Each structure stands twice: as C-alpha cells, then as structure tokens.
Amino acid sequence: MVDTSYGQTFVRISGPVDASPVVLLPGAAANSLMWAPNIESLSESYRTYAIDNIYDYGRSVYTRTPKNPNDLLTWLDEFFCALKLGGHIYLIGMSYGGWLASLYALRFPTRLDKLVLLAPAATVLPLRLEFVMRLILTKIPQRYFTKSFINWLFKDAIQKDVANRMTIDDIRINDAFLTSRCFKPRHLFIPTVLKDKELQRLKVPTLFLVGENEKIYSPRKSIQRLNKVAPHIKTDIIPDAGHDLTFVQAGIVNRKILEFLKQPGAV
C-alpha cells in the first residue's frame, strides 16, 4: 500500500530491484490482476508496478473522491513520487488506463521515457454507440447483461479455444458481476478524444497497439488518424484480437512492448 492524498494505492511489484520502472494502469472495472498474462515477460528485465486505480474496483482505498481527470493525474504523480520512481518511467495503460496514461504524458512529459497505449478508451476516436449502449445495459443487476457484454467485447478469446472460453466464463464474467454487486458504485470520468494538437504534443516516444477486431472504435480509422496527425507515434495492429488483445494474443503484445521499450528513446 502506498499513501497519497487521495488514499492508499495498492500495487503489485515484481522484477529486478535495480531495473527501469514499468508502471501498468488497468482498464475500467479491472485491477492489477488483469496483467497476469503479461507480468512475467515484462518483469524479466524491468521493475514492474501493477496498480489498482484509486477510484475503481480493486484493493486501493480512496479517502478523497477525485472530482475530475486532473485529480487522477495528481494522484498518479503522487504515487510515483512516493515510490521515488524518478523521471525515467515506462508507462503502459490499457483501455481506460491508456486514456489516463495519455493525459499524464501531456501534463507530466518529463517524468516519462516511454508511453504504451493499448486500445486506449476514446483518446484517438469517439467510442462507438454500440459499445456505450451495451455497457449501459450492464448496470442492470442481472448476470445476463454482464455476460452478453463481455462475450461480445472479448469475442476473439471465446472463439480461440476452450481454455480462453473457460477463463471468460469462470473469471471475467463472474468477477465482473460480483464486483458490480459488492463494491460501492464509482462514477468514472468519460474518456475524451485528444485534439490534433494534443496528439502532436505527445513528444514522449509512444506505441499504440490495437486489435484488428476492436469493438470500442474502428482500429483502421484509429491508425489512419494517428498516422495523419501524429506520425511520430508508432502504431501496430494485433491480429486475431479485439479488446482482449493483452491476453488472447499475450505473446505478440508482450514481444512488441518489449521491443519498443528497448529501442532508443528519441522521437
């Protein structure tokens, strides 16, 4: 547990003590355990810090409610300061965590050496209406709506093999339904789309990865926009994956992240 002015932040730490720090920000309604398919590879050469968001489901305990996204950025910076991570952080965010990571890079660019955005929520394109509507239905306290949403969002994992399908059924659906019933509701901030000038201001070396079957927005159009307005951002599409890219194609994602982190840092 790490103390901040917003409460206690829970973090799982692994990897060599003297290695460069890699910080992992989870998606919405998720926590540090979502990185289970990735943590071993990342921790071989880096000191990894998998965080439970201060204001989401997990083991972090907030004592001060964030009022806006800037409050979350302040909390995150306090967390970095408390652990004395310095100014050479590799920040990786998935979905909602990717959006927060992009905002942090804009506000505190000198703290980061590299930025990895994994299918960041909004950020590049508005969220599809179908995704928003399906997400809203999960607020109905019936397991059917949660199962329908997750089966749709993680379709590639379900179709891949029995093991992945069992993981979705036994862990992700059950956990999602259980947390929605057991945790006090959090009203998360709606992710925003960065303006062209903001994307161009991302001078931290950045990698953007998205599954070819992403549901929250068009992967093709997201790559096209980045290539047009911010060509300095490295982009790639993960085959046979959607919003489940970090686990259905963990091997490919891990390899591409590690290759990027090991490259020279200049943009």
Buried (B, 14 or more C-beta within 10 A) or exposed (E): EBEBEBBBBBBBBBBEEEEBBBBBBBBBBBBBBBBBBBBBBBBBBBBBBBBBBBBBBBBBEBEEEBEEBEBBBBBBBBBBEEBEBEEEBBBBBBBBBBBBBBBBBBEBBEBBBBBBBBBBBBBBBEBBEEBEEBBEEBEEEEBEBBBBBBBBBBBBBBEBEEEBBEBBBEEBBBBBBEBBEEEEEBEBBEBBBBEEEBBBBBBBBBBBBBBBBBBBBBBEEBBBBBEEBBEEBBBEBBEBBBBBBBBBBBEBBBEBBBEBBEEEEEE
